[in-house]
Amino acid sequence: MAKKENYKSIISMIKDTKKENPLLPDISLYAEIVNLLSQANPLINWVGFYLADLEKERLYLGPYIGPLPCEYIPFTKGVCGKAYSERKTQNVPDVRKLAYHIACSSETLSEIVVPVIKKDSCVAVLDIDSNFLSAFDELDEEYLTEIISLLEK
């Protein structure tokens, strides 16, 4: 199945889950999204959510699939911190070129991070890593943003 169709299928499944289980907590939806994305894209080495801890000004590890990651990321550090702080998707074709990249895995070569905004506040970020250069493109940005928008409603 092509990437676009995979994303459309994931979006459909998340919509169905939300419709059938309207009281399902966000953390359960995060886990479902992580599972679906991990299965849909062979270029993904790690996928997960980092959740905002406003008191400690850092992101902490939520549901994920992949090698053991960083447990905490300060709001001001790394690609995840930048996505959180700027509330803007970060698509990095080669993380080795970023001085501020946090290397949780030395094998990660590209990364995309999408912020989760609720009521004008960033509550989490979706972080996806790949062991391939330029693994993510505009289509990924578009559909990952649409997936995240389902959480924001």
N, C-alpha and C positions, 0 to 999 in steps of 0.2 A: 504494500500500500504506500502511496506517495505521501510525502510530508504533510501537504495541505489536507489531504483526506484524513490522515492520522489526527491532526489537530481538530478538524471538524467532528470527528468521532469522539474525541476527548471532551470537547465542549458539550456535545449532546449528552454524554454520560453524566457529566457534572450537573447539567440542567435537570436531567431525570432524577438524580440523587437528591437535589435540592427540592424538587417538586414532591417526591415521595416521602422525604424526611425533612420537612421545613424547620424542625427544631434541632437538627443535627448541629453540634458545635463546630465552630470554624476549624479547630484542630483536627477533627475527623475529616473534614473536606481537604485540609492540607495534606493529610496522609494519603487520601485517595488520589489527589493530583500528583503527588510524588510518584506513586505507584504507576499511574497511567503514563506519565511522561517517561519514566524509566523504561517501561516496556515498549514505548512507541519509537524511540530514537536510539539507534545503536551507537551514535557518536557521543552519547551522554555517559560520562564516567561517574558523575556524582550529581544528585539532585536533592534539594531539600529547602526547608524554610528556616530562616532565622527570625525570631520574634523579638520585638522591642521591649527593653526593660528601661523605662524612663528614669527610674530612681538611680540606677547605676550607669546610665548613659551608654548602654551597650546592647548588642544583639546577642541572643542566646539560642542555642541549637534547638530546633523543633524537629518534626518528622523529616527523615531523610533516608536515602538509599545510596550506598556506596561505601568507600573506605572511611575509616574513622576521621572525622573532620575537626576543625577548630571548634571548641565549645562556646567560646565567647569572642565577639568582635566589637571593639569600640565604635561608636557612631562616627568617629572621625578617621577610621582606618580602613584600608582595603577597598575593593570594588563594592562589597556589600555596604560598607559604611558610606561610600560615596552615593550609592543608589538611595540609601536611607536619607542621608542629609539633603541631597538635591531633589528627592522624590521624583527621580527620573531613571528610566531604564538605562543600564550600562551594558553595552555590547562590546566586548574586548576581544579582537581577533587573535592577539598575541600578548598574553599576560606578562611575558618576560620583558616586555618593553615598558612596563609600568613600575616606577620606583616605589609606589605605594601599595602594590599588590601584596597580599598576605598569602604566602605559599603554604596552604594546609597540606597540599600534596605536591611533591616535586614533579609529578607527571602531568599536572594540569597545564595546558597550553592556551586554551581559550575559555571564556566565561561570559555568561549573560546573567544579569541580576535585574529583577523586576520588583519595584516597591508595591506593597499592598497598602492602599490608602482607605481609611474609614473615617468619616466625619472630619475631614481635613487633617487627619493625623496619620502618619505612617506607623502601622502596627506590626509590620513584618516585611521581609523581602523573600522572594523566591530566587534561589541561587542555583545555577546549573553550570557544571564544569565539564570540559571535554579534554581528552588527551590528544586531540587533533587541532591544528591551527585553523582559524576561521571557521569553526564548526557551526556558528550561528549567523543568520542573515536577517534581512528585513522581514521575511516571512515569519521567522521565529519571533521576532519582536512583535509583529502584528498579532499573531495568535496567542502568544504568551500574555500579552496585554489584555486580550479579550478573555482569556481564562481567568486572570486575576480580577478583571472587572466583575466577574460572576461572584467573587468573594466580597466585593465592595457593596453589593446591593443588599 
